[in-house]
């Protein structure tokens, strides 16, 4: 079973953000929200899925997933910064 399209599942949020920020930045903003939600879920899972080798820390796979999501957020955020800078430059 294929998951629903992001364009369907987040239609209202996409419309609002695209209207406020433009298509590119709006989609990136929604992407950041989705990644943040995923990071929260992974963090909650990490509370219950503890590492046997490192007590008090999440299992290694949970740590890696968290790191990957954080890095993806960093990249998306940097693209949003580039878009903002380009728009400022175009305005004057």
Steps between C-alpha positions, in 0.01 A plus 500: 500500500639838399480789747285795396670781311631789708305725266181328615579445865629852561285685246371772734837567659669507158245746364545730799880491497529529122271803508705664778851413380476394137495147363861402569540645848148393596566139407829507685327641808248215495788257450667637814175450691474140379862432595443655842199275555709198398777607737252521787371150427852360478586670829197345668598161361853550633363525854372143477767354275813533710851395404632190675857631467428859603240507778292817498553555127273397215591196291760572232251486213280757675804723553591474130144576387490804728832623366387453139177691560689783670744520209212501249339786693829689492524464122139603441544797729813607312306493171230717655771745609635510143151569363451784750840649416429481125164672546659779708764545233238516222300765690780740529 
